Amino acid sequence: MDIYMILAIDIGNTGTAFGFYKNEAMFHHMSIFTKPHRSIDEYSMLLQNICIRKGIDTSYIDGCIISSVVPPLTEQVRQSVENVFTVKPLIIAHGVKTGLNIRIDNHTELGSDIVANTVAAASMLNKPFAVVDLGTATTIAAVNNTGELIGVIIVPGVRLSLDALSETAAELPYISLVTPKSLLGKNTEDSMLSGCVYGTAAMIDGIIERLKSEMKTDELSVVACGGLADKVIPFCNNNIIVNQFLTLDGLHQIYNLNQKHKKLL
């Protein structure tokens, strides 16, 4: 059987994720911290090392798709992919086929990660639905019962909020983001942790209820992704599916929709 491999790359403000798909299924993934000043050569070496460690023949990579919310890094990653795999990556931008009916004021302002998340969610959830991404920012995208992406909510992310609190309040320390011991903290660190985790969970629950009212529905399917989803979603009252590969899976689906799998000459 022919081996057909696609590489999906999600460049976020905090982390960059790589997903390798073989014959339509993910078989390897990894994440690294996003470093704005990493060079083309560094990314090329990184991709080569990943393939060496996992026994992936670079000549088997038939295509690549990239989502980036860090414009300075997009070109570095694109060129490194071309260097290592000799494929021309498909970069998510306005004009790329997604299958989504997007009803917002300016399509170019919609983050490519939100697009990928929504595409993946549409393949697994009943409409209407919402997608929660707990990353550097916490975003909530809503799709109505006719399949239209009707809007997005953006709030500061959990880690970002916690760090800002520590930086601006002299007596509040930097803390690790772990599971709260209880709702009510009995010391400063536990109180901060409880506020961030339970506060974010309550915010998500509250927005879900408001979305139900806005869309005049009693049923709203919800899926969550992002590096902090596992920390927060267990404390939500609503039934929310956690899928940490949602963005990569959405990118893979968009790649297939655009049928970009040609090697460079």
C-alpha positions as CSV (number, residue, x, y, z in Angstrom):
1,M,0.0,0.0,0.0
2,D,1.3,3.5,-0.9
3,I,2.3,5.6,2.1
4,Y,0.7,9.0,2.1
5,M,1.9,11.5,4.8
6,I,0.9,15.0,5.6
7,L,2.5,17.4,8.1
8,A,0.2,19.9,9.9
9,I,1.9,22.7,11.8
10,D,0.1,25.1,14.2
11,I,2.2,28.1,15.2
12,G,0.8,29.8,18.3
13,N,2.0,32.6,20.5
14,T,3.1,30.2,23.2
15,G,3.7,26.9,21.5
16,T,4.1,25.4,18.1
17,A,2.5,21.9,17.4
18,F,3.5,19.4,14.7
19,G,1.2,16.6,13.6
20,F,2.2,13.9,11.2
21,Y,-0.6,12.1,9.4
22,K,-0.2,8.8,7.6
23,N,-3.0,7.5,5.4
24,E,-5.5,10.0,7.0
25,A,-4.6,9.2,10.7
26,M,-2.3,11.0,13.0
27,F,0.7,8.8,13.9
28,H,3.0,11.3,15.6
29,H,2.8,14.7,17.2
30,M,5.0,17.0,19.3
31,S,5.0,20.5,20.6
32,I,7.7,23.1,21.3
33,F,7.8,26.6,22.8
34,T,7.4,29.3,20.2
35,K,10.6,31.4,19.9
36,P,10.2,34.4,17.6
37,H,13.9,34.6,16.7
38,R,14.5,30.9,15.8
39,S,16.1,30.8,12.3
40,I,15.2,28.8,9.2
41,D,18.2,26.6,9.8
42,E,17.1,25.9,13.4
43,Y,13.6,24.9,12.2
44,S,15.2,22.8,9.5
45,M,17.3,20.9,12.0
46,L,14.4,20.5,14.3
47,L,12.2,18.9,11.6
48,Q,15.1,16.7,10.5
49,N,15.7,15.5,14.1
50,I,12.0,14.8,14.6
51,C,12.0,12.6,11.5
52,I,15.3,10.8,12.5
53,R,14.0,10.0,16.0
54,K,10.7,8.7,14.8
55,G,12.1,6.9,11.8
56,I,10.1,9.0,9.3
57,D,11.5,9.1,5.8
58,T,11.4,12.8,4.7
59,S,10.7,11.7,1.1
60,Y,7.3,10.2,2.2
61,I,6.0,13.7,3.2
62,D,3.6,14.5,0.4
63,G,2.3,17.8,1.7
64,C,2.2,20.3,4.5
65,I,-0.3,22.8,5.9
66,I,0.6,25.7,8.3
67,S,-1.6,27.8,10.6
68,S,0.2,30.7,12.1
69,V,-0.8,33.6,14.4
70,V,2.8,34.7,14.7
71,P,3.5,36.4,11.3
72,P,7.3,36.8,11.8
73,L,7.7,33.0,12.1
74,T,5.5,32.0,9.2
75,E,8.2,32.5,6.5
76,Q,10.9,30.8,8.6
77,V,8.8,27.7,9.0
78,R,7.6,27.7,5.4
79,Q,11.1,27.7,4.1
80,S,12.3,25.1,6.5
81,V,9.5,22.8,5.4
82,E,10.5,23.3,1.8
83,N,14.2,22.7,2.6
84,V,13.6,19.4,4.5
85,F,10.6,17.9,2.7
86,T,10.7,19.6,-0.8
87,V,7.0,20.4,-0.6
88,K,5.3,23.7,-0.8
89,P,3.2,24.3,2.3
90,L,-0.4,25.4,2.2
91,I,-0.6,28.4,4.5
92,I,-4.1,29.2,6.0
93,A,-5.1,32.6,4.8
94,H,-8.1,34.3,3.3
95,G,-9.1,32.5,0.1
96,V,-8.2,29.0,1.2
97,K,-11.1,26.6,1.0
98,T,-12.4,25.7,4.5
99,G,-16.0,24.6,4.0
100,L,-17.1,27.2,6.6
101,N,-19.8,29.8,6.1
102,I,-18.1,32.6,8.0
103,R,-20.4,35.5,9.1
104,I,-18.1,38.1,10.6
105,D,-17.2,41.7,9.5
106,N,-13.7,41.0,8.3
107,H,-12.6,37.5,7.4
108,T,-8.9,38.4,7.4
109,E,-9.2,39.2,11.1
110,L,-10.2,35.6,12.0
111,G,-7.3,33.6,13.4
112,S,-6.3,30.6,11.3
113,D,-6.3,28.5,14.5
114,I,-9.9,29.4,15.1
115,V,-10.7,28.4,11.5
116,A,-9.0,25.0,11.9
117,N,-10.7,24.4,15.3
118,T,-14.1,25.1,13.8
119,V,-13.6,22.9,10.8
120,A,-12.6,20.0,13.0
121,A,-15.5,20.6,15.4
122,A,-18.0,20.7,12.6
123,S,-17.0,17.2,11.6
124,M,-17.6,15.8,15.1
125,L,-20.4,17.9,16.8
126,N,-24.1,18.5,16.2
127,K,-25.1,22.1,15.4
128,P,-25.3,24.5,17.1
129,F,-21.9,24.3,18.7
130,A,-19.1,26.3,20.4
131,V,-15.3,25.8,20.4
132,V,-13.3,26.8,23.4
133,D,-9.5,27.2,22.9
134,L,-7.6,27.8,26.1
135,G,-4.2,29.1,25.0
136,T,-2.4,32.4,25.3
137,A,-5.8,33.9,24.8
138,T,-9.0,32.1,25.6
139,T,-11.3,32.1,22.5
140,I,-14.8,30.9,22.1
141,A,-16.2,30.5,18.6
142,A,-19.9,29.9,18.0
143,V,-21.6,28.1,15.1
144,N,-25.4,28.3,14.7
145,N,-27.9,25.6,13.8
146,T,-27.4,26.4,10.0
147,G,-23.6,25.9,10.2
148,E,-22.6,29.5,10.1
149,L,-19.7,30.7,12.2
150,I,-21.4,33.8,13.7
151,G,-18.8,35.2,16.0
152,V,-15.9,34.9,18.4
153,I,-15.2,35.9,22.0
154,I,-11.6,36.7,23.0
155,V,-10.4,37.1,26.6
156,P,-7.0,37.0,28.2
157,G,-5.7,33.5,28.7
158,V,-5.4,31.8,32.1
159,R,-1.6,31.9,32.3
160,L,-1.5,35.5,30.8
161,S,-4.0,36.7,33.4
162,L,-2.1,35.0,36.3
163,D,1.2,36.5,35.1
164,A,-0.3,40.0,34.8
165,L,-1.7,39.7,38.3
166,S,1.8,38.8,39.7
167,E,3.5,41.6,37.7
168,T,1.2,44.4,38.7
169,A,0.5,43.5,42.3
170,A,3.7,43.7,44.4
171,E,2.7,41.2,47.1
172,L,1.3,38.5,44.8
173,P,3.8,35.8,43.8
174,Y,4.4,33.9,40.5
175,I,2.8,30.5,40.8
176,S,2.5,27.3,38.9
177,L,-0.8,26.5,37.2
178,V,-1.9,23.3,38.9
179,T,-5.2,21.8,40.2
180,P,-6.8,24.0,42.9
181,K,-7.1,22.3,46.4
182,S,-10.5,23.8,46.9
183,L,-12.8,26.6,45.8
184,L,-11.8,28.9,48.7
185,G,-8.0,29.3,49.1
186,K,-6.5,29.5,52.6
187,N,-3.3,31.2,51.5
188,T,-2.3,33.6,48.8
189,E,-1.1,31.1,46.2
190,D,-4.1,28.8,46.6
191,S,-6.4,31.8,46.4
192,M,-4.8,33.0,43.2
193,L,-5.0,29.6,41.7
194,S,-8.6,29.1,42.6
195,G,-9.5,32.5,41.2
196,C,-7.9,31.8,37.8
197,V,-9.1,28.2,37.4
198,Y,-12.6,28.4,38.9
199,G,-13.0,31.9,37.6
200,T,-12.2,30.8,34.0
201,A,-14.4,27.7,34.3
202,A,-17.3,29.9,35.6
203,M,-16.7,32.4,32.7
204,I,-16.9,29.6,30.2
205,D,-20.1,28.2,31.8
206,G,-21.7,31.6,31.8
207,I,-20.9,32.3,28.2
208,I,-22.3,28.9,27.2
209,E,-25.6,29.8,28.9
210,R,-25.6,33.2,27.2
211,L,-24.8,31.6,23.8
212,K,-27.8,29.3,24.3
213,S,-30.0,32.3,24.9
214,E,-28.5,34.2,22.0
215,M,-29.1,31.3,19.6
216,K,-32.5,30.4,21.1
217,T,-31.5,26.8,21.9
218,D,-31.5,24.5,24.8
219,E,-28.8,22.3,23.4
220,L,-25.3,23.5,22.6
221,S,-22.5,21.1,21.8
222,V,-19.1,22.3,23.1
223,V,-15.5,21.1,22.5
224,A,-12.3,22.5,24.1
225,C,-8.7,22.5,23.1
226,G,-5.5,24.3,23.9
227,G,-2.7,23.8,26.3
228,L,-4.7,24.7,29.4
229,A,-7.9,22.9,28.6
230,D,-7.1,19.9,30.9
231,K,-6.5,22.3,33.8
232,V,-9.8,24.2,33.5
233,I,-12.5,22.2,31.7
234,P,-12.8,19.6,34.5
235,F,-14.1,22.5,36.7
236,C,-16.9,23.5,34.3
237,N,-20.4,22.5,35.0
238,N,-21.3,22.0,31.3
239,N,-20.5,18.8,29.5
240,I,-17.5,19.8,27.4
241,I,-15.4,17.4,25.2
242,V,-11.6,18.0,25.4
243,N,-9.7,17.3,22.2
244,Q,-6.1,18.4,22.3
245,F,-5.6,17.6,18.6
246,L,-8.5,19.6,17.4
247,T,-6.4,22.3,15.6
248,L,-4.1,19.8,13.9
249,D,-7.0,17.7,12.8
250,G,-8.8,20.7,11.4
251,L,-5.6,21.7,9.5
252,H,-5.4,18.1,8.1
253,Q,-9.1,18.4,6.9
254,I,-8.5,21.7,5.3
255,Y,-5.4,20.4,3.5
256,N,-7.5,17.5,2.1
257,L,-10.2,20.0,1.0
258,N,-7.7,22.0,-0.9
259,Q,-5.9,18.9,-2.3
260,K,-2.4,20.4,-2.1
261,H,-0.1,17.5,-2.3
262,K,2.5,18.3,-4.9
263,K,6.3,17.9,-4.5
264,L,8.5,20.8,-5.4
265,L,10.7,20.2,-8.5
